[in-house]
Amino acid sequence: MRFLLDPEQRAFADTLDAMLTAADTPAVVRDWSRGEHTSGRALWRRVAEAGVFAPAVPEAYEGMGPLPVELAVAFVELGRHAVPGPLVETVAAAALLAGLDDAGPAERLLPALASGESTATLAVGPYALDADMADVRLVVSAAQGPEEPTRAAGAPGPTEAARATGLRLAPAPGAPHSSLDPARRLFALPPGGELLATGPQVTTATALALTWARLATAAQALGVGLALLDRTVAYVKQRTQFGVPTGSFQAVKHRLADAKIALEFARPLLLGAALTMTGRDVAAAKVTACEAAYTTARTALQLHGAIGYTAEYDLSLWLTKARALRTAWGSPDECRAAVLSGDRRR
């Protein structure tokens, strides 16, 4: 089976690519890493106006969704250009609010998320991403259970989703915690805040949010991997050893070919998962795309040599993101467990 985008979807991707190419996103990412959000918010509004978040918001709340394929197309481009911010978390928050039985919170919050007037973050684990700049800070509380290993921000496991019992709006956070990716700023949200929903509806909606978050993360990771591959191919064509480009060496060609195959194998899994939106298919797409991006990042680092380690070199912006996305919204082991469980819920 072949998964091909239609002309409108390709035009959507091309429009985003052109807009983000002109936006100098590396400079925006570096500002964001320092906690300076002015340029990032301006880019966020442009991205939202282009229709990036509307596919995750139902038409009843001034969105265009649910359109998971269009969302995946958009997030591939966001990853390709390393756009910072709680992008996946805004999508997850939109899916969670839309999945509640009580329409009140959705009517109140979703139109602004779809238009880009407000941003959202969602904490289902210990930390929330970019909670210092998010206008809507959602926290899913869970019933008390046995202690589990601490996960990365925005990386709830199946057990946590199953124990979800309440949804609240959290107050502003304190200082950020350290993060592998400086552009992914982690915050512990304080207790208190307005209670939006309780009961089984929160459990169901959280599971739906997890599926959408994993789809968006998979697409973002695929875009990150494609960017790393393109930059590395360009670099080995220019770097020379023994008087010839390093890209002419057979070992280099093999490493790049392996990365290319891994990324291209992930693409149809991503689009197929966007069509079915089952937990199993999305988990498979997530683990495949994130592992492909991580493999490509390792190849890119090796072939760039020492310059690849430097924070001043733009490659590092994609390297750290590939590593962080690998465990965001479910580690490889958790996603593989979801695939093996045969979860076909939408």
C-alpha positions as CSV (number, residue, x, y, z in Angstrom):
1,M,0.0,0.0,0.0
2,R,1.3,3.5,-0.9
3,F,0.6,6.5,1.2
4,L,0.7,9.7,-0.9
5,L,-0.3,13.2,0.1
6,D,-3.0,14.9,-2.0
7,P,-2.2,18.2,-3.8
8,E,-3.7,20.3,-0.9
9,Q,-1.6,18.5,1.7
10,R,1.5,18.9,-0.3
11,A,0.8,22.6,-0.8
12,F,0.2,22.9,3.0
13,A,3.6,21.4,3.6
14,D,5.3,23.6,1.0
15,T,3.7,26.7,2.5
16,L,4.9,25.9,6.0
17,D,8.4,25.0,4.7
18,A,8.7,28.3,2.8
19,M,7.5,30.4,5.8
20,L,9.8,28.7,8.3
21,T,12.8,28.8,6.0
22,A,12.4,32.6,6.0
23,A,11.9,32.8,9.7
24,D,15.5,32.1,10.9
25,T,14.3,29.5,13.4
26,P,17.8,28.8,14.8
27,A,17.9,32.3,16.2
28,V,14.4,31.8,17.6
29,V,15.4,28.6,19.2
30,R,18.4,30.2,20.9
31,D,16.2,33.0,22.3
32,W,13.7,30.5,23.5
33,S,16.4,28.5,25.3
34,R,17.3,31.6,27.3
35,G,13.7,32.2,28.3
36,E,13.2,35.0,25.8
37,H,9.9,34.3,24.1
38,T,9.2,37.4,22.0
39,S,10.4,36.0,18.7
40,G,9.0,32.6,19.5
41,R,5.5,34.0,20.2
42,A,5.6,35.9,17.0
43,L,6.5,32.7,15.1
44,W,3.8,30.8,17.0
45,R,1.1,33.3,15.8
46,R,2.3,32.8,12.2
47,V,2.3,29.1,12.5
48,A,-1.2,29.1,14.0
49,E,-2.5,31.4,11.3
50,A,-1.2,28.9,8.8
51,G,-3.5,26.3,10.3
52,V,-1.2,24.1,12.3
53,F,-3.3,23.7,15.4
54,A,-6.8,23.8,13.8
55,P,-6.6,20.1,12.6
56,A,-6.5,19.1,16.3
57,V,-9.6,21.2,17.2
58,P,-13.1,20.0,16.2
59,E,-15.1,22.3,13.9
60,A,-17.6,22.9,16.8
61,Y,-14.9,24.8,18.6
62,E,-13.7,26.9,15.6
63,G,-11.1,24.4,14.4
64,M,-11.0,22.2,11.3
65,G,-10.6,18.8,12.9
66,P,-10.2,16.1,13.6
67,L,-7.7,16.0,10.7
68,P,-4.8,13.9,11.9
69,V,-3.1,13.5,8.5
70,E,-2.9,17.3,8.1
71,L,-1.6,17.6,11.6
72,A,1.2,15.0,10.9
73,V,2.1,16.9,7.7
74,A,2.4,20.1,9.7
75,F,4.5,18.7,12.5
76,V,7.0,17.1,10.0
77,E,7.7,20.7,8.9
78,L,7.8,22.0,12.4
79,G,10.4,19.3,13.3
80,R,12.4,19.9,10.1
81,H,12.8,23.6,11.2
82,A,13.2,22.9,14.9
83,V,10.4,25.2,15.9
84,P,10.4,25.6,19.7
85,G,7.5,25.7,22.1
86,P,4.8,23.4,23.6
87,L,3.6,22.4,20.1
88,V,2.8,18.8,20.9
89,E,1.4,19.8,24.3
90,T,-1.0,22.3,22.7
91,V,-2.3,19.5,20.4
92,A,-2.6,17.1,23.4
93,A,-4.4,19.7,25.4
94,A,-6.9,20.3,22.6
95,A,-7.5,16.6,22.2
96,L,-8.1,16.2,25.9
97,L,-10.5,19.1,26.2
98,A,-12.4,17.9,23.1
99,G,-12.7,14.4,24.6
100,L,-14.4,15.5,27.8
101,D,-18.1,14.7,28.2
102,D,-18.5,18.2,29.7
103,A,-18.3,20.7,26.8
104,G,-17.8,23.7,29.1
105,P,-14.0,23.7,29.2
106,A,-13.7,23.0,25.5
107,E,-16.0,25.9,24.6
108,R,-14.1,28.2,26.9
109,L,-10.5,27.3,25.8
110,L,-10.4,25.6,22.4
111,P,-11.2,28.5,20.1
112,A,-8.2,30.5,21.3
113,L,-5.9,27.4,21.0
114,A,-7.0,26.8,17.4
115,S,-6.4,30.4,16.4
116,G,-3.1,30.8,18.2
117,E,-4.3,33.5,20.5
118,S,-3.3,31.3,23.5
119,T,-0.8,28.5,24.0
120,A,-1.2,25.4,26.2
121,T,0.9,22.9,28.1
122,L,-0.2,19.6,29.6
123,A,1.3,17.7,32.5
124,V,0.4,14.1,32.9
125,G,3.8,13.3,34.6
126,P,6.0,15.3,36.9
127,Y,6.9,18.2,34.6
128,A,5.2,20.5,32.1
129,L,6.9,21.8,29.0
130,D,7.3,25.6,28.6
131,A,4.9,26.3,31.4
132,D,6.3,29.7,31.9
133,M,5.0,31.0,28.6
134,A,1.8,28.9,28.3
135,D,-1.5,30.7,28.8
136,V,-3.3,27.4,29.6
137,R,-1.5,25.0,32.0
138,L,-3.5,21.8,32.3
139,V,-2.6,19.1,34.9
140,V,-4.1,15.6,35.0
141,S,-4.1,14.2,38.5
142,A,-4.0,10.5,39.1
143,A,-5.3,8.2,41.7
144,Q,-2.7,7.0,44.2
145,G,-0.8,3.9,43.1
146,P,2.6,2.3,43.4
147,E,5.6,4.4,42.8
148,E,6.9,4.4,39.2
149,P,10.1,5.6,37.7
150,T,10.2,9.3,36.9
151,R,9.6,10.0,33.2
152,A,10.6,12.9,31.1
153,A,8.2,15.9,30.7
154,G,5.1,15.1,28.7
155,A,5.8,11.4,28.8
156,P,2.9,9.7,30.5
157,G,2.8,5.9,30.5
158,P,-0.3,3.8,30.0
159,T,-0.6,3.3,33.7
160,E,-0.7,7.0,34.4
161,A,-3.3,7.5,31.7
162,A,-5.4,4.7,33.2
163,R,-5.4,6.3,36.7
164,A,-6.3,9.8,35.6
165,T,-9.1,11.2,37.8
166,G,-9.0,15.0,37.6
167,L,-8.1,17.8,35.3
168,R,-7.2,21.3,36.6
169,L,-5.8,24.6,35.5
170,A,-2.5,25.1,37.3
171,P,-1.0,28.4,38.6
172,A,2.2,29.9,37.2
173,P,5.3,27.8,37.8
174,G,8.6,28.6,39.5
175,A,12.1,28.2,38.1
176,P,12.8,25.7,35.3
177,H,14.5,22.4,35.7
178,S,17.5,21.3,33.6
179,S,16.7,19.6,30.3
180,L,18.7,17.7,27.8
181,D,17.3,20.0,25.1
182,P,17.7,23.6,26.3
183,A,14.8,24.6,24.0
184,R,12.5,22.2,25.9
185,R,12.2,24.0,29.3
186,L,10.7,21.9,32.0
187,F,8.7,23.1,35.0
188,A,7.0,21.5,38.0
189,L,3.6,22.9,38.3
190,P,2.4,24.0,41.8
191,P,-0.7,22.5,43.4
192,G,-4.0,24.3,43.4
193,G,-5.9,25.9,40.6
194,E,-9.3,25.6,39.1
195,L,-10.8,22.1,38.7
196,L,-12.2,21.6,35.2
197,A,-13.3,18.0,35.2
198,T,-13.3,14.8,37.2
199,G,-14.1,11.1,36.9
200,P,-13.9,8.5,34.1
201,Q,-14.3,11.2,31.4
202,V,-10.8,12.5,32.3
203,T,-9.4,8.9,31.9
204,T,-10.9,8.5,28.5
205,A,-9.9,12.0,27.3
206,T,-6.3,11.5,28.6
207,A,-5.9,8.3,26.6
208,L,-7.1,10.2,23.5
209,A,-4.7,13.1,24.2
210,L,-1.8,10.5,24.5
211,T,-2.6,9.2,21.1
212,W,-2.6,12.6,19.5
213,A,0.5,13.6,21.4
214,R,2.4,10.5,20.2
215,L,1.3,11.1,16.6
216,A,2.5,14.8,16.7
217,T,5.8,13.7,18.4
218,A,6.4,11.0,15.7
219,A,5.8,13.6,12.9
220,Q,8.1,16.1,14.6
221,A,10.8,13.5,15.1
222,L,10.6,12.5,11.4
223,G,11.1,16.1,10.5
224,V,14.1,16.4,12.8
225,G,15.6,13.3,11.3
226,L,15.1,14.6,7.7
227,A,16.8,17.9,8.6
228,L,19.7,16.2,10.2
229,L,20.1,14.0,7.1
230,D,19.9,16.9,4.7
231,R,22.5,18.9,6.7
232,T,24.9,16.0,7.0
233,V,24.7,15.2,3.3
234,A,25.5,18.8,2.5
235,Y,28.4,18.8,5.0
236,V,30.1,15.6,3.7
237,K,30.0,17.0,0.2
238,Q,32.0,20.0,1.3
239,R,34.4,18.5,3.9
240,T,37.5,16.9,2.4
241,Q,40.1,14.4,3.5
242,F,43.0,13.2,1.4
243,G,42.0,15.7,-1.2
244,V,38.4,14.3,-1.8
245,P,35.0,14.9,-0.2
246,T,34.3,12.7,2.7
247,G,31.0,11.9,1.1
248,S,32.8,9.9,-1.5
249,F,33.9,7.3,1.1
250,Q,32.0,4.1,1.0
251,A,31.6,3.9,4.8
252,V,30.1,7.4,4.9
253,K,27.7,6.5,2.1
254,H,26.5,3.4,3.9
255,R,25.9,5.3,7.1
256,L,23.8,7.9,5.3
257,A,21.9,5.2,3.3
258,D,21.0,3.4,6.6
259,A,19.7,6.7,8.0
260,K,17.7,7.5,4.8
261,I,16.1,4.0,4.8
262,A,15.1,4.3,8.5
263,L,13.5,7.6,7.9
264,E,11.7,6.6,4.8
265,F,10.4,3.4,6.5
266,A,9.0,5.6,9.3
267,R,7.1,7.9,6.9
268,P,4.4,5.4,5.7
269,L,3.9,4.2,9.3
270,L,3.3,7.8,10.4
271,L,0.7,8.4,7.6
272,G,-0.9,5.0,8.2
273,A,-1.2,5.7,11.9
274,A,-2.8,9.1,11.1
275,L,-5.4,7.3,9.1
276,T,-6.3,4.8,11.7
277,M,-5.5,6.7,14.9
278,T,-5.5,3.6,17.0
279,G,-3.2,3.4,20.0
280,R,-1.2,0.5,18.6
281,D,-0.6,2.1,15.2
282,V,0.4,5.5,16.6
283,A,2.7,3.9,19.2
284,A,4.4,1.9,16.3
285,A,4.8,5.1,14.3
286,K,6.2,7.0,17.3
287,V,8.8,4.4,18.2
288,T,9.9,3.9,14.6
289,A,10.1,7.7,13.8
290,C,11.9,8.6,17.0
291,E,14.4,5.7,16.7
292,A,15.1,6.7,13.1
293,A,15.6,10.3,14.1
294,Y,17.9,9.2,16.9
295,T,19.9,6.9,14.6
296,T,20.3,9.8,12.1
297,A,21.4,12.1,14.9
298,R,24.2,9.7,15.9
299,T,25.2,9.4,12.3
300,A,25.2,13.2,11.8
301,L,27.3,13.7,14.9
302,Q,29.9,11.1,13.8
303,L,30.2,12.5,10.3
304,H,30.4,16.1,11.4
305,G,33.2,15.3,13.8
306,A,34.1,17.6,16.7
307,I,32.2,20.6,15.3
308,G,28.9,18.7,15.8
309,Y,29.4,18.9,19.6
310,T,29.5,22.7,19.7
311,A,26.5,24.6,20.9
312,E,27.3,27.4,18.5
313,Y,26.9,25.1,15.5
314,D,23.2,24.9,14.4
315,L,23.3,21.1,14.1
316,S,23.2,20.9,17.9
317,L,19.6,22.3,17.9
318,W,18.4,19.2,16.0
319,L,20.7,16.8,17.8
320,T,19.4,17.5,21.3
321,K,15.8,17.6,20.0
322,A,16.1,14.1,18.5
323,R,17.3,12.7,21.8
324,A,14.6,14.5,23.8
325,L,11.7,13.5,21.5
326,R,12.8,9.8,21.8
327,T,11.3,9.6,25.3
328,A,8.7,12.4,25.2
329,W,5.1,11.1,25.5
330,G,6.3,7.5,25.9
331,S,9.7,5.8,25.9
332,P,10.6,3.3,23.2
333,D,9.8,0.5,25.7
334,E,6.4,1.9,26.5
335,C,5.5,2.4,22.9
336,R,6.6,-1.2,22.0
337,A,4.4,-2.4,24.9
338,A,1.5,-0.6,23.5
339,V,2.1,-2.2,20.1
340,L,2.3,-5.7,21.6
341,S,-0.9,-5.1,23.7
342,G,-2.8,-4.7,20.5
343,D,-4.6,-1.5,21.6
344,R,-6.9,-0.6,18.7
345,R,-8.8,2.2,20.5
346,R,-9.2,5.4,18.7
